[in-house]
Amino acid sequence: MRYLQHKKEAFWFYRFLSRIYDEWVNPFFWNESMREEALELGYFDHPDLTVVDVGAGTGFTTEGIVQRVKPENVIMVDQNPYQLEKALKKKSLKKVKKRIGDAEDLPFSDDTFDRYVSAGSIEYWPEP
């Protein structure tokens, strides 16, 4: 029995959940203080670092990243356009690049970024 969801199931799940995700889901499972504590471990010690947020969803974690790094140096990757659509509406993420992509097959060369971040998506990767 697998406890991990498949990407296809996650796509449809978040197709509808993305509408209320930040307001009704995150406060219980991934809040601002948890995000800040986790990002402290990432050594975001210079605003010019390049960062990719893999499985970025609605951009909740990315919002914490752009408090430490220039937004134009950050790329969000998610398989779900509905999640990224929500991120497009966030003022703090306007300068962040957004890409549709697969976390297990990133559309970048190796060693492209100074930091790779993924928060809350690995459970959807069949072969992490």
N, CA, C and O atoms as a GROMACS GRO file, in nm:
protein
  512
    1MET      N    1   0.084  -0.119   0.000
    1MET     CA    2   0.000   0.000   0.000
    1MET      C    3   0.088   0.124   0.000
    1MET      O    4   0.182   0.134   0.079
    2ARG      N    5   0.057   0.219  -0.088
    2ARG     CA    6   0.133   0.343  -0.097
    2ARG      C    7   0.063   0.454  -0.021
    2ARG      O    8  -0.059   0.470  -0.030
    3TYR      N    9   0.139   0.527   0.053
    3TYR     CA   10   0.083   0.641   0.125
    3TYR      C   11   0.107   0.772   0.051
    3TYR      O   12   0.052   0.876   0.087
    4LEU      N   13   0.189   0.766  -0.052
    4LEU     CA   14   0.218   0.886  -0.132
    4LEU      C   15   0.113   0.900  -0.241
    4LEU      O   16   0.071   0.802  -0.301
    5GLN      N   17   0.074   1.021  -0.266
    5GLN     CA   18  -0.020   1.046  -0.375
    5GLN      C   19   0.058   1.054  -0.506
    5GLN      O   20   0.178   1.082  -0.506
    6HIS      N   21  -0.010   1.030  -0.613
    6HIS     CA   22   0.050   1.043  -0.745
    6HIS      C   23   0.032   1.185  -0.794
    6HIS      O   24  -0.057   1.257  -0.749
    7LYS      N   25   0.116   1.226  -0.887
    7LYS     CA   26   0.112   1.361  -0.940
    7LYS      C   27  -0.023   1.393  -1.005
    7LYS      O   28  -0.073   1.504  -0.992
    8LYS      N   29  -0.080   1.295  -1.073
    8LYS     CA   30  -0.209   1.317  -1.139
    8LYS      C   31  -0.318   1.348  -1.036
    8LYS      O   32  -0.400   1.438  -1.056
    9GLU      N   33  -0.319   1.272  -0.928
    9GLU     CA   34  -0.416   1.297  -0.822
    9GLU      C   35  -0.393   1.434  -0.758
    9GLU      O   36  -0.488   1.507  -0.729
   10ALA      N   37  -0.267   1.467  -0.736
   10ALA     CA   38  -0.233   1.597  -0.677
   10ALA      C   39  -0.277   1.711  -0.767
   10ALA      O   40  -0.326   1.813  -0.719
   11PHE      N   41  -0.260   1.694  -0.897
   11PHE     CA   42  -0.302   1.798  -0.991
   11PHE      C   43  -0.449   1.831  -0.971
   11PHE      O   44  -0.484   1.948  -0.957
   12TRP      N   45  -0.535   1.732  -0.971
   12TRP     CA   46  -0.679   1.756  -0.959
   12TRP      C   47  -0.718   1.801  -0.819
   12TRP      O   48  -0.808   1.883  -0.802
   13PHE      N   49  -0.651   1.747  -0.719
   13PHE     CA   50  -0.677   1.787  -0.581
   13PHE      C   51  -0.651   1.937  -0.564
   13PHE      O   52  -0.734   2.010  -0.510
   14TYR      N   53  -0.535   1.982  -0.612
   14TYR     CA   54  -0.499   2.124  -0.597
   14TYR      C   55  -0.568   2.214  -0.699
   14TYR      O   56  -0.570   2.336  -0.683
   15ARG      N   57  -0.623   2.156  -0.803
   15ARG     CA   58  -0.702   2.233  -0.899
   15ARG      C   59  -0.814   2.306  -0.824
   15ARG      O   60  -0.846   2.421  -0.854
   16PHE      N   61  -0.874   2.239  -0.729
   16PHE     CA   62  -0.984   2.297  -0.653
   16PHE      C   63  -0.938   2.356  -0.520
   16PHE      O   64  -0.989   2.460  -0.478
   17LEU      N   65  -0.844   2.291  -0.455
   17LEU     CA   66  -0.798   2.338  -0.325
   17LEU      C   67  -0.720   2.470  -0.334
   17LEU      O   68  -0.717   2.546  -0.238
   18SER      N   69  -0.658   2.497  -0.449
   18SER     CA   70  -0.578   2.619  -0.463
   18SER      C   71  -0.660   2.745  -0.437
   18SER      O   72  -0.605   2.848  -0.397
   19ARG      N   73  -0.789   2.738  -0.459
   19ARG     CA   74  -0.876   2.855  -0.437
   19ARG      C   75  -0.879   2.898  -0.290
   19ARG      O   76  -0.895   3.017  -0.261
   20ILE      N   77  -0.866   2.804  -0.199
   20ILE     CA   78  -0.877   2.835  -0.056
   20ILE      C   79  -0.752   2.797   0.022
   20ILE      O   80  -0.749   2.808   0.145
   21TYR      N   81  -0.649   2.752  -0.046
   21TYR     CA   82  -0.532   2.694   0.017
   21TYR      C   83  -0.468   2.786   0.122
   21TYR      O   84  -0.449   2.746   0.237
   22ASP      N   85  -0.434   2.909   0.083
   22ASP     CA   86  -0.363   2.999   0.173
   22ASP      C   87  -0.446   3.036   0.295
   22ASP      O   88  -0.392   3.052   0.405
   23GLU      N   89  -0.576   3.050   0.277
   23GLU     CA   90  -0.661   3.097   0.386
   23GLU      C   91  -0.708   2.985   0.479
   23GLU      O   92  -0.725   3.008   0.598
   24TRP      N   93  -0.730   2.866   0.426
   24TRP     CA   94  -0.793   2.760   0.505
   24TRP      C   95  -0.707   2.637   0.530
   24TRP      O   96  -0.740   2.558   0.619
   25VAL      N   97  -0.600   2.618   0.456
   25VAL     CA   98  -0.517   2.498   0.475
   25VAL      C   99  -0.385   2.535   0.543
   25VAL      O  100  -0.351   2.478   0.647
   26ASN      N  101  -0.312   2.628   0.485
   26ASN     CA  102  -0.182   2.665   0.540
   26ASN      C  103  -0.184   2.701   0.688
   26ASN      O  104  -0.094   2.658   0.761
   27PRO      N  105  -0.280   2.776   0.736
   27PRO     CA  106  -0.275   2.814   0.878
   27PRO      C  107  -0.266   2.694   0.974
   27PRO      O  108  -0.219   2.710   1.087
   28PHE      N  109  -0.309   2.579   0.932
   28PHE     CA  110  -0.307   2.461   1.018
   28PHE      C  111  -0.183   2.373   0.999
   28PHE      O  112  -0.142   2.304   1.092
   29PHE      N  113  -0.124   2.376   0.879
   29PHE     CA  114  -0.016   2.283   0.848
   29PHE      C  115   0.118   2.348   0.816
   29PHE      O  116   0.222   2.285   0.831
   30TRP      N  117   0.117   2.473   0.772
   30TRP     CA  118   0.242   2.538   0.728
   30TRP      C  119   0.221   2.688   0.742
   30TRP      O  120   0.184   2.756   0.646
   31ASN      N  121   0.245   2.738   0.862
   31ASN     CA  122   0.217   2.879   0.888
   31ASN      C  123   0.345   2.963   0.878
   31ASN      O  124   0.453   2.910   0.854
   32GLU      N  125   0.331   3.093   0.895
   32GLU     CA  126   0.445   3.183   0.877
   32GLU      C  127   0.561   3.154   0.972
   32GLU      O  128   0.676   3.157   0.930
   33SER      N  129   0.532   3.126   1.098
   33SER     CA  130   0.642   3.100   1.191
   33SER      C  131   0.715   2.970   1.154
   33SER      O  132   0.837   2.962   1.167
   34MET      N  133   0.642   2.869   1.109
   34MET     CA  134   0.705   2.744   1.065
   34MET      C  135   0.790   2.770   0.941
   34MET      O  136   0.902   2.719   0.929
   35ARG      N  137   0.736   2.849   0.849
   35ARG     CA  138   0.810   2.882   0.726
   35ARG      C  139   0.939   2.955   0.760
   35ARG      O  140   1.045   2.922   0.705
   36GLU      N  141   0.932   3.053   0.849
   36GLU     CA  142   1.050   3.130   0.885
   36GLU      C  143   1.156   3.042   0.950
   36GLU      O  144   1.275   3.054   0.920
   37GLU      N  145   1.114   2.955   1.038
   37GLU     CA  146   1.208   2.864   1.104
   37GLU      C  147   1.275   2.772   1.002
   37GLU      O  148   1.396   2.748   1.010
   38ALA      N  149   1.198   2.720   0.909
   38ALA     CA  150   1.254   2.631   0.806
   38ALA      C  151   1.351   2.706   0.714
   38ALA      O  152   1.457   2.654   0.681
   39LEU      N  153   1.314   2.825   0.674
   39LEU     CA  154   1.400   2.900   0.582
   39LEU      C  155   1.529   2.948   0.649
   39LEU      O  156   1.629   2.971   0.580
   40GLU      N  157   1.529   2.962   0.780
   40GLU     CA  158   1.653   2.997   0.851
   40GLU      C  159   1.760   2.891   0.828
   40GLU      O  160   1.880   2.922   0.830
   41LEU      N  161   1.718   2.768   0.806
   41LEU     CA  162   1.814   2.659   0.783
   41LEU      C  163   1.875   2.664   0.644
   41LEU      O  164   1.972   2.593   0.617
   42GLY      N  165   1.820   2.746   0.555
   42GLY     CA  166   1.863   2.749   0.416
   42GLY      C  167   1.980   2.839   0.384
   42GLY      O  168   2.024   2.845   0.269
   43TYR      N  169   2.032   2.909   0.482
   43TYR     CA  170   2.147   2.998   0.462
   43TYR      C  171   2.124   3.095   0.345
   43TYR      O  172   2.205   3.104   0.253
   44PHE      N  173   2.016   3.166   0.352
   44PHE     CA  174   1.989   3.271   0.254
   44PHE      C  175   2.063   3.395   0.300
   44PHE      O  176   2.002   3.492   0.348
   45ASP      N  177   2.195   3.392   0.286
   45ASP     CA  178   2.282   3.492   0.345
   45ASP      C  179   2.322   3.606   0.252
   45ASP      O  180   2.404   3.690   0.288
   46HIS      N  181   2.264   3.609   0.132
   46HIS     CA  182   2.297   3.718   0.039
   46HIS      C  183   2.177   3.740  -0.054
   46HIS      O  184   2.120   3.644  -0.105
   47PRO      N  185   2.140   3.865  -0.076
   47PRO     CA  186   2.022   3.893  -0.161
   47PRO      C  187   2.039   3.856  -0.308
   47PRO      O  188   1.941   3.848  -0.381
   48ASP      N  189   2.163   3.832  -0.352
   48ASP     CA  190   2.188   3.799  -0.493
   48ASP      C  191   2.188   3.649  -0.522
   48ASP      O  192   2.215   3.608  -0.634
   49LEU      N  193   2.158   3.567  -0.421
   49LEU     CA  194   2.151   3.423  -0.445
   49LEU      C  195   2.044   3.393  -0.549
   49LEU      O  196   1.944   3.464  -0.558
   50THR      N  197   2.064   3.287  -0.626
   50THR     CA  198   1.961   3.239  -0.718
   50THR      C  199   1.893   3.119  -0.652
   50THR      O  200   1.959   3.032  -0.596
   51VAL      N  201   1.758   3.117  -0.661
   51VAL     CA  202   1.680   3.017  -0.587
   51VAL      C  203   1.570   2.961  -0.675
   51VAL      O  204   1.505   3.035  -0.750
   52VAL      N  205   1.548   2.831  -0.666
   52VAL     CA  206   1.432   2.769  -0.728
   52VAL      C  207   1.348   2.708  -0.616
   52VAL      O  208   1.400   2.638  -0.529
   53ASP      N  209   1.219   2.736  -0.621
   53ASP     CA  210   1.124   2.678  -0.525
   53ASP      C  211   1.046   2.572  -0.602
   53ASP      O  212   0.962   2.604  -0.686
   54VAL      N  213   1.075   2.446  -0.573
   54VAL     CA  214   1.018   2.332  -0.646
   54VAL      C  215   0.890   2.285  -0.576
   54VAL      O  216   0.890   2.259  -0.456
   55GLY      N  217   0.784   2.274  -0.654
   55GLY     CA  218   0.654   2.242  -0.595
   55GLY      C  219   0.602   2.363  -0.520
   55GLY      O  220   0.546   2.351  -0.411
   56ALA      N  221   0.621   2.479  -0.579
   56ALA     CA  222   0.597   2.608  -0.512
   56ALA      C  223   0.451   2.637  -0.483
   56ALA      O  224   0.420   2.719  -0.396
   57GLY      N  225   0.361   2.572  -0.553
   57GLY     CA  226   0.218   2.591  -0.527
   57GLY      C  227   0.174   2.735  -0.541
   57GLY      O  228   0.201   2.800  -0.642
   58THR      N  229   0.106   2.785  -0.439
   58THR     CA  230   0.053   2.922  -0.442
   58THR      C  231   0.158   3.026  -0.403
   58THR      O  232   0.129   3.146  -0.403
   59GLY      N  233   0.277   2.981  -0.371
   59GLY     CA  234   0.386   3.074  -0.342
   59GLY      C  235   0.402   3.111  -0.196
   59GLY      O  236   0.472   3.208  -0.165
   60PHE      N  237   0.341   3.037  -0.106
   60PHE     CA  238   0.352   3.071   0.036
   60PHE      C  239   0.497   3.066   0.083
   60PHE      O  240   0.544   3.158   0.150
   61THR      N  241   0.569   2.960   0.049
   61THR     CA  242   0.711   2.951   0.088
   61THR      C  243   0.792   3.054   0.011
   61THR      O  244   0.886   3.112   0.066
   62THR      N  245   0.759   3.076  -0.114
   62THR     CA  246   0.830   3.173  -0.196
   62THR      C  247   0.820   3.313  -0.136
   62THR      O  248   0.914   3.391  -0.145
   63GLU      N  249   0.707   3.344  -0.074
   63GLU     CA  250   0.693   3.474  -0.009
   63GLU      C  251   0.797   3.492   0.101
   63GLU      O  252   0.846   3.603   0.123
   64GLY      N  253   0.832   3.387   0.170
   64GLY     CA  254   0.938   3.393   0.270
   64GLY      C  255   1.076   3.406   0.207
   64GLY      O  256   1.163   3.474   0.261
   65ILE      N  257   1.095   3.339   0.094
   65ILE     CA  258   1.224   3.345   0.024
   65ILE      C  259   1.252   3.487  -0.024
   65ILE      O  260   1.364   3.535  -0.009
   66VAL      N  261   1.152   3.554  -0.082
   66VAL     CA  262   1.176   3.688  -0.137
   66VAL      C  263   1.193   3.794  -0.029
   66VAL      O  264   1.223   3.910  -0.060
   67GLN      N  265   1.176   3.757   0.095
   67GLN     CA  266   1.212   3.848   0.204
   67GLN      C  267   1.363   3.844   0.230
   67GLN      O  268   1.417   3.928   0.301
   68ARG      N  269   1.430   3.744   0.171
   68ARG     CA  270   1.573   3.724   0.192
   68ARG      C  271   1.655   3.741   0.064
   68ARG      O  272   1.774   3.774   0.069
   69VAL      N  273   1.590   3.718  -0.050
   69VAL     CA  274   1.658   3.717  -0.180
   69VAL      C  275   1.578   3.806  -0.275
   69VAL      O  276   1.456   3.816  -0.265
   70LYS      N  277   1.648   3.870  -0.368
   70LYS     CA  278   1.579   3.953  -0.467
   70LYS      C  279   1.478   3.868  -0.544
   70LYS      O  280   1.513   3.760  -0.593
   71PRO      N  281   1.355   3.914  -0.556
   71PRO     CA  282   1.251   3.836  -0.626
   71PRO      C  283   1.289   3.798  -0.769
   71PRO      O  284   1.252   3.690  -0.816
   72GLU      N  285   1.361   3.885  -0.838
   72GLU     CA  286   1.398   3.854  -0.977
   72GLU      C  287   1.501   3.741  -0.986
   72GLU      O  288   1.529   3.693  -1.095
   73ASN      N  289   1.557   3.698  -0.872
   73ASN     CA  290   1.652   3.586  -0.868
   73ASN      C  291   1.585   3.454  -0.829
   73ASN      O  292   1.653   3.354  -0.806
   74VAL      N  293   1.453   3.454  -0.822
   74VAL     CA  294   1.379   3.337  -0.776
   74VAL      C  295   1.288   3.284  -0.887
   74VAL      O  296   1.226   3.361  -0.959
   75ILE      N  297   1.283   3.152  -0.898
   75ILE     CA  298   1.192   3.087  -0.993
   75ILE      C  299   1.105   2.989  -0.916
   75ILE      O  300   1.155   2.909  -0.836
   76MET      N  301   0.976   2.996  -0.940
   76MET     CA  302   0.881   2.900  -0.883
   76MET      C  303   0.852   2.795  -0.988
   76MET      O  304   0.830   2.827  -1.105
   77VAL      N  305   0.853   2.668  -0.949
   77VAL     CA  306   0.817   2.559  -1.039
   77VAL      C  307   0.706   2.478  -0.973
   77VAL      O  308   0.717   2.439  -0.857
   78ASP      N  309   0.600   2.453  -1.048
   78ASP     CA  310   0.492   2.367  -0.999
   78ASP      C  311   0.427   2.301  -1.119
   78ASP      O  312   0.425   2.358  -1.228
   79GLN      N  313   0.374   2.182  -1.100
   79GLN     CA  314   0.307   2.111  -1.209
   79GLN      C  315   0.166   2.165  -1.233
   79GLN      O  316   0.105   2.134  -1.335
   80ASN      N  317   0.115   2.244  -1.139
   80ASN     CA  318  -0.025   2.282  -1.144
   80ASN      C  319  -0.044   2.429  -1.179
   80ASN      O  320  -0.010   2.516  -1.099
   81PRO      N  321  -0.098   2.458  -1.296
   81PRO     CA  322  -0.119   2.599  -1.334
   81PRO      C  323  -0.217   2.672  -1.244
   81PRO      O  324  -0.211   2.795  -1.233
   82TYR      N  325  -0.307   2.600  -1.181
   82TYR     CA  326  -0.405   2.665  -1.092
   82TYR      C  327  -0.338   2.715  -0.965
   82TYR      O  328  -0.375   2.819  -0.912
   83GLN      N  329  -0.239   2.642  -0.918
   83GLN     CA  330  -0.162   2.687  -0.802
   83GLN      C  331  -0.082   2.811  -0.839
   83GLN      O  332  -0.083   2.910  -0.766
   84LEU      N  333  -0.012   2.806  -0.953
   84LEU     CA  334   0.069   2.920  -0.994
   84LEU      C  335  -0.018   3.042  -1.027
   84LEU      O  336   0.025   3.156  -1.010
   85GLU      N  337  -0.138   3.018  -1.074
   85GLU     CA  338  -0.231   3.128  -1.102
   85GLU      C  339  -0.259   3.209  -0.975
   85GLU      O  340  -0.268   3.331  -0.979
   86LYS      N  341  -0.273   3.140  -0.864
   86LYS     CA  342  -0.293   3.207  -0.736
   86LYS      C  343  -0.169   3.290  -0.700
   86LYS      O  344  -0.181   3.402  -0.650
   87ALA      N  345  -0.051   3.234  -0.726
   87ALA     CA  346   0.074   3.305  -0.698
   87ALA      C  347   0.088   3.431  -0.783
   87ALA      O  348   0.145   3.531  -0.738
   88LEU      N  349   0.037   3.428  -0.904
   88LEU     CA  350   0.045   3.544  -0.993
   88LEU      C  351  -0.024   3.667  -0.935
   88LEU      O  352   0.010   3.780  -0.970
   89LYS      N  353  -0.118   3.646  -0.847
   89LYS     CA  354  -0.196   3.756  -0.789
   89LYS      C  355  -0.130   3.818  -0.666
   89LYS      O  356  -0.178   3.918  -0.614
   90LYS      N  357  -0.021   3.759  -0.621
   90LYS     CA  358   0.045   3.809  -0.500
   90LYS      C  359   0.147   3.917  -0.536
   90LYS      O  360   0.240   3.894  -0.613
   91LYS      N  361   0.128   4.033  -0.479
   91LYS     CA  362   0.212   4.149  -0.510
   91LYS      C  363   0.360   4.120  -0.485
   91LYS      O  364   0.446   4.158  -0.565
   92SER      N  365   0.392   4.053  -0.374
   92SER     CA  366   0.532   4.027  -0.340
   92SER      C  367   0.600   3.931  -0.439
   92SER      O  368   0.723   3.920  -0.440
   93LEU      N  369   0.520   3.862  -0.522
   93LEU     CA  370   0.576   3.763  -0.615
   93LEU      C  371   0.572   3.809  -0.761
   93LEU      O  372   0.598   3.730  -0.851
   94LYS      N  373   0.540   3.935  -0.785
   94LYS     CA  374   0.528   3.986  -0.922
   94LYS      C  375   0.655   3.965  -1.003
   94LYS      O  376   0.648   3.929  -1.121
   95LYS      N  377   0.772   3.987  -0.942
   95LYS     CA  378   0.899   3.977  -1.016
   95LYS      C  379   0.956   3.836  -1.017
   95LYS      O  380   1.059   3.812  -1.081
   96VAL      N  381   0.892   3.743  -0.948
   96VAL     CA  382   0.937   3.604  -0.944
   96VAL      C  383   0.892   3.534  -1.072
   96VAL      O  384   0.777   3.548  -1.113
   97LYS      N  385   0.983   3.460  -1.135
   97LYS     CA  386   0.947   3.384  -1.255
   97LYS      C  387   0.870   3.260  -1.212
   97LYS      O  388   0.900   3.198  -1.110
   98LYS      N  389   0.770   3.224  -1.293
   98LYS     CA  390   0.688   3.106  -1.263
   98LYS      C  391   0.691   3.012  -1.382
   98LYS      O  392   0.673   3.054  -1.497
   99ARG      N  393   0.714   2.884  -1.354
   99ARG     CA  394   0.722   2.784  -1.461
   99ARG      C  395   0.642   2.661  -1.425
   99ARG      O  396   0.643   2.616  -1.310
  100ILE      N  397   0.573   2.609  -1.523
  100ILE     CA  398   0.509   2.478  -1.509
  100ILE      C  399   0.621   2.376  -1.526
  100ILE      O  400   0.698   2.384  -1.622
  101GLY      N  401   0.629   2.280  -1.435
  101GLY     CA  402   0.734   2.181  -1.447
  101GLY      C  403   0.716   2.067  -1.348
  101GLY      O  404   0.636   2.075  -1.255
  102ASP      N  405   0.791   1.963  -1.371
  102ASP     CA  406   0.788   1.842  -1.292
  102ASP      C  407   0.906   1.842  -1.195
  102ASP      O  408   1.021   1.856  -1.236
  103ALA      N  409   0.878   1.826  -1.068
  103ALA     CA  410   0.982   1.828  -0.965
  103ALA      C  411   1.087   1.720  -0.985
  103ALA      O  412   1.202   1.736  -0.944
  104GLU      N  413   1.048   1.610  -1.048
  104GLU     CA  414   1.143   1.500  -1.069
  104GLU      C  415   1.214   1.510  -1.203
  104GLU      O  416   1.297   1.424  -1.236
  105ASP      N  417   1.184   1.612  -1.280
  105ASP     CA  418   1.249   1.634  -1.409
  105ASP      C  419   1.254   1.785  -1.432
  105ASP      O  420   1.187   1.837  -1.522
  106LEU      N  421   1.334   1.853  -1.351
  106LEU     CA  422   1.340   1.999  -1.358
  106LEU      C  423   1.393   2.046  -1.493
  106LEU      O  424   1.485   1.986  -1.548
  107PRO      N  425   1.336   2.152  -1.545
  107PRO     CA  426   1.377   2.203  -1.676
  107PRO      C  427   1.499   2.296  -1.669
  107PRO      O  428   1.503   2.398  -1.737
  108PHE      N  429   1.598   2.259  -1.588
  108PHE     CA  430   1.719   2.340  -1.571
  108PHE      C  431   1.841   2.248  -1.572
  108PHE      O  432   1.831   2.130  -1.540
  109SER      N  433   1.953   2.303  -1.608
  109SER     CA  434   2.079   2.229  -1.601
  109SER      C  435   2.119   2.210  -1.455
  109SER      O  436   2.075   2.285  -1.368
  110ASP      N  437   2.202   2.109  -1.429
  110ASP     CA  438   2.253   2.088  -1.294
  110ASP      C  439   2.327   2.213  -1.247
  110ASP      O  440   2.388   2.284  -1.327
  111ASP      N  441   2.323   2.238  -1.119
  111ASP     CA  442   2.396   2.349  -1.056
  111ASP      C  443   2.358   2.486  -1.110
  111ASP      O  444   2.442   2.576  -1.114
  112THR      N  445   2.234   2.503  -1.153
  112THR     CA  446   2.187   2.632  -1.203
  112THR      C  447   2.165   2.731  -1.089
  112THR      O  448   2.184   2.851  -1.108
  113PHE      N  449   2.125   2.682  -0.973
  113PHE     CA  450   2.084   2.769  -0.863
  113PHE      C  451   2.177   2.755  -0.743
  113PHE      O  452   2.244   2.653  -0.724
  114ASP      N  453   2.180   2.861  -0.663
  114ASP     CA  454   2.255   2.857  -0.537
  114ASP      C  455   2.178   2.780  -0.430
  114ASP      O  456   2.237   2.713  -0.346
  115ARG      N  457   2.045   2.790  -0.435
  115ARG     CA  458   1.960   2.722  -0.337
  115ARG      C  459   1.841   2.655  -0.408
  115ARG      O  460   1.779   2.714  -0.496
  116TYR      N  461   1.813   2.534  -0.368
  116TYR     CA  462   1.696   2.459  -0.413
  116TYR      C  463   1.606   2.440  -0.292
  116TYR      O  464   1.651   2.389  -0.189
  117VAL      N  465   1.480   2.480  -0.303
  117VAL     CA  466   1.387   2.472  -0.191
  117VAL      C  467   1.266   2.391  -0.235
  117VAL      O  468   1.218   2.405  -0.348
  118SER      N  469   1.217   2.306  -0.146
  118SER     CA  470   1.092   2.237  -0.170
  118SER      C  471   1.024   2.216  -0.036
  118SER      O  472   1.080   2.153   0.054
  119ALA      N  473   0.904   2.269  -0.023
  119ALA     CA  474   0.830   2.257   0.103
  119ALA      C  475   0.689   2.206   0.073
  119ALA      O  476   0.609   2.276   0.010
  120GLY      N  477   0.660   2.087   0.119
  120GLY     CA  478   0.524   2.035   0.108
  120GLY      C  479   0.487   1.973  -0.025
  120GLY      O  480   0.368   1.965  -0.057
  121SER      N  481   0.585   1.930  -0.103
  121SER     CA  482   0.548   1.866  -0.229
  121SER      C  483   0.606   1.726  -0.245
  121SER      O  484   0.558   1.649  -0.329
  122ILE      N  485   0.707   1.691  -0.168
  122ILE     CA  486   0.775   1.562  -0.190
  122ILE      C  487   0.680   1.443  -0.175
  122ILE      O  488   0.703   1.338  -0.235
  123GLU      N  489   0.575   1.460  -0.096
  123GLU     CA  490   0.481   1.348  -0.079
  123GLU      C  491   0.405   1.316  -0.208
  123GLU      O  492   0.340   1.212  -0.217
  124TYR      N  493   0.414   1.403  -0.308
  124TYR     CA  494   0.349   1.378  -0.437
  124TYR      C  495   0.444   1.322  -0.542
  124TYR      O  496   0.402   1.292  -0.654
  125TRP      N  497   0.569   1.308  -0.509
  125TRP     CA  498   0.668   1.256  -0.604
  125TRP      C  499   0.672   1.106  -0.593
  125TRP      O  500   0.713   1.054  -0.489
  126PRO      N  501   0.631   1.032  -0.695
  126PRO     CA  502   0.633   0.885  -0.687
  126PRO      C  503   0.773   0.828  -0.664
  126PRO      O  504   0.788   0.726  -0.597
  127GLU      N  505   0.875   0.892  -0.717
  127GLU     CA  506   1.013   0.843  -0.702
  127GLU      C  507   1.103   0.958  -0.658
  127GLU      O  508   1.186   1.004  -0.737
  128PRO      N  509   1.089   1.006  -0.535
  128PRO     CA  510   1.165   1.126  -0.493
  128PRO      C  511   1.316   1.108  -0.493
  128PRO      O  512   1.390   1.201  -0.460
   0.00000   0.00000   0.00000
